[in-house]
Amino acid sequence: MTLKLLVCVKRVPMTGGKIVLTADEQEISTRHLGFTISPHEECGVEQAVQLIERNGGESVVLTLGPAEAIEQIRDAMALGIDRGIHLQVEEEWDPEATAEAIVAALRSDEAATGPFDLVLFGNESADSGGYQVGLRVAHALGRPCATGLKGLEVSGGAARCEQEIAGGRDVYVLPLPAVATILEGLNLPRYPSVPGRMRAGRKPVETTFPARPASRLERLRLVVPEGQSKQAEVLGQGPAAAPAVVEILRGLGVV
């Protein structure tokens, strides 16, 4: 069977970068940050490409974000995604509003080009880590959903989903259409090639400007978690440091 797949991604600060908040503690200051998509979502994009390569059909990437998020859409297209949907907004939306906008865009696309067999999300985004959007979309659509997947295959009108547990894996079989959230490590994402990037520039992207629904959630403030501090102690210089090193090793039970 040929497939029609949608993979949803989010423009987030590059992992490993220093996160600084704005003065009002309501947003992340992005002045000195580079951007990418979350590692879980990279695996979601790769899985969508692999499933289409094996089964045929069409893959679509969707993101809700600022004008600059077109970069992440083009990056996904360079890996093999066929077309893009950009829900352009200029500020961060909460999970409830984000899911509502995705559902509206998905239904509009399905009315024009047919239903999506599978909608893929990263298990959570690398910035806010809310774990909510995929589940909210599945609930709104009334479609079965499996989360935190480390294995995903499609065959005979069903998706075989694998979750890692202690000592093995749980396996769920979902009838299509379905929704799934992907964990990093499900696959090894490929790197975009130069021809792939050139083709990505010619692939179609539909841009819309959704109106933000009235929010029923209130953000009080953001907090950056405290990092683990590291200290270095100088034990001495040259041979004079040897006794101190021996004492450290004795304290560790090594000698």
Secondary structure as UniProt FT lines:
FT   STRAND          3..9
FT   STRAND          11..13
FT   TURN            15..16
FT   TURN            23..24
FT   TURN            31..32
FT   STRAND          35..37
FT   HELIX           39..55
FT   STRAND          57..65
FT   HELIX           67..69
FT   HELIX           70..78
FT   TURN            79..80
FT   STRAND          83..88
FT   HELIX           95..113
FT   STRAND          118..122
FT   HELIX           133..141
FT   STRAND          145..149
FT   STRAND          151..155
FT   TURN            156..157
FT   STRAND          158..165
FT   TURN            166..167
FT   STRAND          168..175
FT   STRAND          178..182
FT   TURN            184..185
FT   HELIX           194..200
FT   TURN            201..202
FT   STRAND          205..208
FT   HELIX           238..241
FT   HELIX           242..251
FT   TURN            252..253
//
